[in-house]
Amino acid sequence: MIGIMADTHDNMDAIQRALQVFNREKVDLVIHAGDLIAPFTAQEFRKLNSRFVAVFGNNDGERDGLRKAYSEMCYLEDFREFSVAGMDIAVIHGTDEAIVDALARSGKYDLVVRGHTHKLKIIMGDTMIINPGEVCGYVSGDKTVVLFEPPKDIEILHL
């Protein structure tokens, strides 16, 4: 099972709740689609009992500090692609909608994970697009994460 999250924006309480869900559900992998914000958030993410993949978001200004703080868990960059459970996955924050659309249309990926909009949105198709909404709850008022069991079993959890 894969846990998917984005836009945590330093909301430590919400981060703790999301990680408790992922640990309770015994996810194998957590994907974070950007906007971790500050290096001090790494102290919470170290409590994950799973593999962790994350990308930078548009508000991640202290990139060197974030890379250092998260270096034991993952390597942060703007875009990640990898395979898991027989699926080819792309992860990008998604600031540019045209790039997200191009990744989905490329035929190269089974799943594109993105964030940025703070809006929960799941698009089914040959290439699925999952935007898990926002963990922080600052924009929508709704704190959400997604549990994904390949190939297409999806559960939305409100924190």
SELUMLUM-567138 format. One line per field, with one value per residue: x, y, z of N, C-alpha, C in turn. Coordinates in nm, 4 decimals. Layout:
// SELUMLUM-567138
n_xx (X  ...)
n_yy (Y  ...)
n_zz (Z  ...)
ca_xx (X  ...)
ca_yy (Y  ...)
ca_zz (Z  ...)
c_xx (X  ...)
c_yy (Y  ...)
c_zz (Z  ...)
//
This chain:
// SELUMLUM-567138
n_xx (0.0848  0.0420  0.0999  -0.0142  0.0614  0.0601  0.1625  0.2177  0.3137  0.4463  0.2641  0.2690  0.1066  -0.0848  0.0862  0.1863  -0.0517  -0.1091  0.1144  0.0787  -0.1502  -0.0442  0.1509  -0.0112  -0.1666  0.0240  0.1695  0.3758  0.5196  0.5556  0.4555  0.5359  0.4193  0.5407  0.6076  0.7072  0.8313  0.9972  1.3179  1.2974  1.0752  1.1531  1.2130  0.9716  0.8991  1.0896  0.9792  0.8307  0.7442  0.8155  0.9284  1.0249  0.9445  0.9949  0.9305  1.0421  0.8408  0.6828  0.7030  0.9175  1.1708  1.4164  1.6132  1.8703  1.8943  1.6690  1.7382  1.9598  1.8429  1.6596  1.8160  1.8797  1.6484  1.5452  1.6242  1.5854  1.4372  1.3138  1.1547  1.0547  1.0917  0.9998  0.9703  0.7301  0.5642  0.5086  0.4311  0.4871  0.5812  0.5402  0.6386  0.5603  0.5465  0.3627  0.3166  0.3059  0.0534  0.0536  0.2800  0.2142  -0.0056  0.1264  0.2971  0.1053  -0.0129  0.1962  0.2224  0.4113  0.3896  0.2116  0.0982  0.0647  0.1640  0.0736  0.0701  0.0186  -0.2257  -0.3843  -0.6203  -0.8123  -0.8046  -0.8748  -0.7985  -0.9024  -0.7813  -0.5862  -0.3400  -0.3302  -0.4017  -0.3189  -0.3977  -0.3512  -0.4749  -0.4501  -0.2393  -0.2003  -0.4327  -0.4763  -0.5727  -0.8088  -0.9343  -0.9705  -0.8060  -0.6295  -0.5254  -0.4199  -0.4738  -0.3381  -0.3759  -0.2162  -0.3608  -0.5608  -0.7058  -0.8358  -0.8378  -0.9636  -0.8620  -0.9648  -0.8049)
n_yy (-0.1177  0.2285  0.5442  0.8695  1.2096  1.5720  1.9164  1.9939  2.2093  2.2875  2.2296  2.0886  1.9351  1.8290  1.6884  1.4958  1.3534  1.2531  1.0867  0.9037  0.7728  0.6543  0.4840  0.3230  0.1979  0.0519  0.1181  0.0681  0.2544  0.6057  0.8835  1.2148  1.5042  1.7583  2.0902  2.0772  2.2611  2.3548  2.2591  2.1525  1.9899  1.7376  1.5913  1.4802  1.3248  1.1279  0.9407  0.7730  0.4446  0.3386  0.3373  0.6498  0.8958  1.2073  1.5308  1.8620  2.1538  2.4592  2.6383  2.5595  2.6970  2.6837  2.4981  2.3693  2.3252  2.1619  1.9398  1.8445  1.7885  1.5888  1.3944  1.1335  0.9962  1.0409  1.1625  1.4877  1.6505  1.8286  1.6657  1.3286  0.9955  0.6569  0.3012  0.0896  -0.1861  -0.2885  -0.0665  0.2322  0.5392  0.8893  1.1818  1.5061  1.8474  2.0141  2.2764  2.3818  2.3277  2.2350  2.0751  1.8654  1.7602  1.6812  1.4803  1.2918  1.2343  1.1225  0.8473  0.7044  0.6640  0.4979  0.6165  0.9483  1.1586  1.4491  1.7816  2.1003  2.2488  2.2277  2.0972  1.8122  1.5683  1.3140  1.1516  0.9090  0.6708  0.5553  0.6508  0.7321  1.0219  1.1548  1.3877  1.4514  1.6476  1.8641  1.8327  2.0192  2.1790  2.4509  2.6016  2.4810  2.3989  2.1375  1.8529  1.6151  1.2859  1.0223  0.6780  0.4281  0.1365  -0.0447  -0.2130  -0.0065  0.0667  0.2976  0.5013  0.7725  0.9687  1.1693  1.3839)
n_zz (0.0000  -0.0678  0.0684  0.0099  -0.0012  0.0261  0.0331  0.3129  0.4583  0.7062  0.9120  1.1923  1.3676  1.1908  1.0202  1.1989  1.2500  0.9945  0.9506  1.1555  1.0617  0.8265  0.9385  1.1032  0.9091  0.7906  0.5537  0.2654  0.1329  0.1315  -0.0478  -0.1032  -0.2396  -0.2424  -0.1013  0.1657  0.3267  0.5751  0.7154  0.9789  0.9833  0.9149  1.1432  1.2293  1.0058  1.0168  1.1783  1.0308  0.9291  0.6875  0.3443  0.1916  -0.0393  -0.1836  -0.3290  -0.4173  -0.3544  -0.4698  -0.2599  -0.1100  -0.0075  0.1305  0.0189  0.0346  0.3106  0.3503  0.1892  0.3330  0.5876  0.5221  0.4128  0.5024  0.4578  0.2008  -0.1304  -0.2203  -0.4950  -0.7858  -0.9418  -0.9579  -1.0679  -1.0657  -1.0157  -0.8695  -0.7284  -0.9823  -1.1213  -1.3053  -1.1860  -1.1630  -0.9902  -0.9079  -0.8071  -0.9363  -1.0224  -1.2769  -1.4859  -1.7502  -1.7673  -1.5917  -1.7312  -1.9673  -1.8703  -1.7931  -2.0402  -2.1768  -2.1821  -2.0567  -1.7834  -1.5207  -1.3079  -1.2013  -0.9529  -0.7892  -0.6426  -0.5081  -0.5794  -0.3580  -0.3616  -0.3453  -0.5879  -0.8122  -1.1007  -1.3093  -1.5448  -1.8278  -1.7486  -1.4238  -1.2296  -0.9272  -0.6935  -0.3717  -0.2244  0.0544  0.3354  0.5342  0.5601  0.5383  0.3189  0.2048  0.4329  0.4817  0.5754  0.4117  0.3082  0.0874  0.0499  -0.1412  -0.3132  -0.5381  -0.8250  -0.8588  -0.6296  -0.4162  -0.1286  0.0467  0.3118  0.5773  0.7924)
ca_xx (0.0000  0.1150  0.0395  0.0147  0.0340  0.1210  0.1325  0.2124  0.3329  0.4886  0.1592  0.3239  -0.0021  -0.1414  0.1891  0.1852  -0.1726  -0.0942  0.2125  0.0150  -0.2360  0.0395  0.2115  -0.1186  -0.2092  0.1421  0.2014  0.5116  0.5817  0.4841  0.4945  0.5013  0.4254  0.5971  0.5787  0.7460  0.8611  1.1143  1.3953  1.2601  0.9697  1.2147  1.2094  0.8484  0.9007  1.1767  0.8962  0.7647  0.7911  0.8111  1.0115  0.9730  0.9848  0.9378  0.9830  1.0276  0.7288  0.7174  0.7292  1.0331  1.2789  1.5422  1.6390  1.9905  1.8590  1.5770  1.8151  2.0403  1.7556  1.5910  1.9127  1.8765  1.5216  1.5241  1.6928  1.4850  1.4571  1.1868  1.0794  1.1023  1.0234  1.0455  0.8745  0.6952  0.4474  0.4834  0.3792  0.5798  0.5222  0.6041  0.5973  0.5957  0.4572  0.2518  0.2942  0.2733  -0.0481  0.0905  0.3766  0.1374  -0.0816  0.2206  0.3386  -0.0073  -0.0357  0.3172  0.2126  0.5257  0.3594  0.0821  0.0480  0.1292  0.1255  0.1017  0.0103  0.0158  -0.3556  -0.4483  -0.7526  -0.8165  -0.8572  -0.8266  -0.8419  -0.8795  -0.7540  -0.4669  -0.2502  -0.4050  -0.3428  -0.3677  -0.3625  -0.4118  -0.5236  -0.3513  -0.2315  -0.2025  -0.5682  -0.4769  -0.6472  -0.9427  -0.9912  -0.9829  -0.6758  -0.6509  -0.4224  -0.4771  -0.4142  -0.3491  -0.3334  -0.2136  -0.3493  -0.6482  -0.7880  -0.8037  -0.9146  -0.9349  -0.8770  -0.9664  -0.7310)
ca_yy (0.0000  0.3541  0.6636  0.9848  1.3353  1.6913  2.0456  1.9869  2.3494  2.3018  2.2052  1.9722  1.8511  1.7559  1.5937  1.3850  1.2737  1.1807  0.9803  0.8008  0.6959  0.5717  0.3774  0.2322  0.1211  -0.0241  0.1441  0.0318  0.3717  0.7327  0.9804  1.3531  1.5810  1.8920  2.1911  2.0368  2.3967  2.3801  2.1413  2.0921  1.8899  1.6052  1.5168  1.4007  1.2261  1.0162  0.8447  0.6841  0.3063  0.2984  0.4126  0.7843  0.9653  1.3415  1.6288  2.0010  2.2326  2.5979  2.7125  2.5017  2.7904  2.6474  2.3683  2.3046  2.2785  2.0488  1.8239  1.7936  1.7334  1.4697  1.3120  0.9933  0.9358  1.0508  1.2719  1.5808  1.7200  1.8814  1.5620  1.1923  0.8860  0.5288  0.1920  0.0149  -0.2731  -0.3022  0.0589  0.3429  0.6530  1.0207  1.2698  1.6458  1.9323  2.0439  2.4198  2.4038  2.2292  2.1783  1.9665  1.7532  1.7025  1.6147  1.3556  1.1982  1.1960  1.0642  0.7018  0.6461  0.6423  0.4450  0.7077  1.0775  1.2167  1.5925  1.8595  2.2421  2.3165  2.2067  2.0406  1.6690  1.5358  1.1870  1.1314  0.7709  0.6555  0.4738  0.7099  0.7961  1.1399  1.1704  1.5034  1.4139  1.7642  1.9243  1.7853  2.1337  2.2293  2.5973  2.6628  2.4233  2.3655  1.9917  1.7866  1.4852  1.2004  0.9150  0.5449  0.3712  -0.0025  -0.0739  -0.1189  0.1108  0.0783  0.4273  0.5430  0.9093  0.9820  1.3051  1.3796)
ca_zz (0.0000  -0.0811  0.1254  -0.0752  0.0676  -0.0327  0.0929  0.4586  0.5006  0.8465  1.0106  1.2623  1.4175  1.0770  0.9765  1.2947  1.2283  0.8679  0.9672  1.2378  0.9708  0.7397  1.0194  1.1446  0.7921  0.7480  0.4138  0.2259  0.0737  0.1391  -0.1501  -0.0680  -0.3638  -0.2300  -0.0006  0.3013  0.3742  0.6603  0.7537  1.1074  0.9649  0.8981  1.2698  1.2306  0.8982  1.0576  1.2523  0.9340  0.9247  0.5469  0.2511  0.1726  -0.1609  -0.1815  -0.4235  -0.3762  -0.3999  -0.5005  -0.1370  -0.0427  -0.0369  0.1947  -0.0433  0.0886  0.4446  0.3357  0.1399  0.4433  0.6914  0.4714  0.3391  0.5454  0.4168  0.0565  -0.1981  -0.2701  -0.6217  -0.8366  -1.0125  -0.9330  -1.1357  -1.0137  -1.0318  -0.7494  -0.7471  -1.1253  -1.1758  -1.3282  -1.1160  -1.1702  -0.8809  -0.9329  -0.7279  -1.0262  -1.0384  -1.4177  -1.5280  -1.8802  -1.7436  -1.5354  -1.8426  -2.0578  -1.8054  -1.7993  -2.1805  -2.2355  -2.1927  -1.9861  -1.6422  -1.4779  -1.2061  -1.1783  -0.8249  -0.7897  -0.5350  -0.5401  -0.5830  -0.2277  -0.3892  -0.3677  -0.7202  -0.8650  -1.2388  -1.3505  -1.6865  -1.8516  -1.6500  -1.3156  -1.1675  -0.7908  -0.6118  -0.2438  -0.1512  0.1433  0.4730  0.6263  0.5783  0.5430  0.2090  0.1911  0.5627  0.4854  0.5788  0.3491  0.2507  0.0069  0.0537  -0.2755  -0.3269  -0.6814  -0.9336  -0.8632  -0.5098  -0.3567  -0.0126  0.0883  0.4559  0.6309  0.9192)
c_xx (0.0895  0.0342  0.0811  -0.0299  0.1008  0.0890  0.1126  0.2374  0.3577  0.3780  0.1940  0.2150  -0.0605  -0.0413  0.1896  0.0656  -0.1624  0.0025  0.1602  -0.0756  -0.1515  0.1045  0.1071  -0.1613  -0.0948  0.1715  0.3472  0.5912  0.4934  0.5435  0.4450  0.5242  0.4585  0.5311  0.5900  0.7702  0.9905  1.1859  1.3511  1.1486  1.0263  1.2102  1.0833  0.8521  0.9933  1.0988  0.8196  0.8280  0.7884  0.9140  0.9439  1.0320  0.9176  1.0020  0.9673  0.8974  0.7731  0.7466  0.8478  1.1569  1.4141  1.5861  1.7620  1.9634  1.7655  1.6508  1.8955  1.9525  1.6909  1.6868  1.9125  1.7517  1.5027  1.6112  1.5859  1.5303  1.3199  1.0967  1.1393  1.0234  1.0851  0.9368  0.8540  0.5686  0.4095  0.4284  0.4921  0.5120  0.6068  0.5494  0.6504  0.5004  0.3388  0.2197  0.2510  0.1801  -0.0105  0.1896  0.3059  0.0600  0.0089  0.2697  0.2287  -0.0309  0.0817  0.3079  0.3240  0.4906  0.2204  0.0148  0.1319  0.0727  0.1677  0.0335  -0.0197  -0.1211  -0.4270  -0.5889  -0.7392  -0.8780  -0.7920  -0.8862  -0.8031  -0.8560  -0.6355  -0.3534  -0.3370  -0.3290  -0.4041  -0.3090  -0.4305  -0.4713  -0.4137  -0.3564  -0.2523  -0.3425  -0.5813  -0.5657  -0.7917  -1.0125  -1.0059  -0.8438  -0.6935  -0.5202  -0.4956  -0.4001  -0.4417  -0.2919  -0.3351  -0.2873  -0.4417  -0.7402  -0.7444  -0.8965  -0.8683  -0.9605  -0.8703  -0.9040  -0.8060)
c_yy (0.1243  0.4657  0.7832  1.1113  1.4495  1.8100  2.0378  2.1231  2.3663  2.2797  2.0751  1.8804  1.7666  1.6536  1.4725  1.2942  1.1923  1.0638  0.8693  0.7122  0.6016  0.4574  0.2757  0.1408  0.0379  -0.0071  0.1086  0.1528  0.4921  0.8250  1.1177  1.4392  1.7282  1.9857  2.1339  2.1620  2.4078  2.2508  2.0757  1.9891  1.7490  1.5242  1.4324  1.2907  1.1085  0.9085  0.7505  0.5459  0.2525  0.3779  0.5471  0.8438  1.1020  1.4270  1.7678  2.0589  2.3761  2.6811  2.6584  2.5841  2.7507  2.5082  2.2978  2.2488  2.1593  1.9241  1.7604  1.7246  1.6018  1.3679  1.1647  0.9210  0.9329  1.1617  1.3614  1.6448  1.7653  1.7749  1.4271  1.0982  0.7577  0.4258  0.1242  -0.0649  -0.2855  -0.1781  0.1585  0.4699  0.7777  1.1046  1.4094  1.7319  1.9782  2.1897  2.4532  2.2922  2.1610  2.0630  1.8447  1.6829  1.6261  1.4827  1.2511  1.1476  1.1208  0.9137  0.6302  0.6024  0.5819  0.5414  0.8339  1.1316  1.3633  1.6589  1.9993  2.3086  2.3139  2.1500  1.8922  1.6416  1.4072  1.1686  0.9901  0.7683  0.5634  0.5203  0.7795  0.9202  1.1509  1.2973  1.4777  1.5300  1.8185  1.8596  1.9021  2.1856  2.3800  2.6618  2.6127  2.4029  2.2154  1.9302  1.6447  1.4178  1.0919  0.7872  0.4802  0.2302  -0.0355  -0.2036  0.0019  0.1250  0.2033  0.4531  0.6833  0.9168  1.1298  1.2985  1.4514)
c_zz (0.0000  -0.0152  0.0415  -0.0025  -0.0064  0.0557  0.2444  0.5226  0.6503  0.9494  1.0836  1.3161  1.3048  1.0229  1.0685  1.2717  1.0997  0.8831  1.0565  1.1529  0.8858  0.8175  1.0640  1.0295  0.7327  0.5989  0.3877  0.1794  0.0995  0.0332  -0.1057  -0.1917  -0.3420  -0.1323  0.1411  0.3856  0.4541  0.6986  0.8838  1.0951  0.9516  1.0266  1.2805  1.1252  0.9289  1.1329  1.1597  0.9390  0.7825  0.4680  0.2241  0.0460  -0.1572  -0.2894  -0.3624  -0.4294  -0.4220  -0.3758  -0.0572  -0.0749  0.0182  0.1476  0.0122  0.2279  0.4418  0.2881  0.2531  0.5483  0.6495  0.4097  0.3788  0.4968  0.2661  0.0000  -0.2591  -0.4006  -0.6703  -0.8977  -0.9776  -1.0211  -1.0851  -1.0405  -0.8969  -0.7786  -0.8945  -1.1918  -1.1945  -1.2784  -1.1385  -1.0547  -0.9103  -0.8500  -0.8122  -1.0426  -1.1806  -1.4658  -1.6592  -1.8632  -1.6855  -1.6463  -1.9384  -1.9991  -1.8161  -1.9413  -2.2417  -2.2576  -2.1187  -1.8440  -1.6222  -1.3807  -1.2039  -1.0474  -0.8270  -0.6710  -0.5853  -0.5295  -0.4480  -0.2439  -0.4190  -0.5047  -0.7692  -1.0033  -1.2785  -1.5012  -1.7045  -1.7622  -1.5471  -1.2700  -1.0286  -0.7305  -0.4780  -0.1650  -0.0628  0.2815  0.5692  0.6554  0.5743  0.4362  0.2048  0.3248  0.5824  0.4772  0.5259  0.3088  0.1724  0.0352  -0.0803  -0.2746  -0.4761  -0.7110  -0.9242  -0.7422  -0.4325  -0.2386  0.0268  0.2382  0.4950  0.7689  1.0306)
//
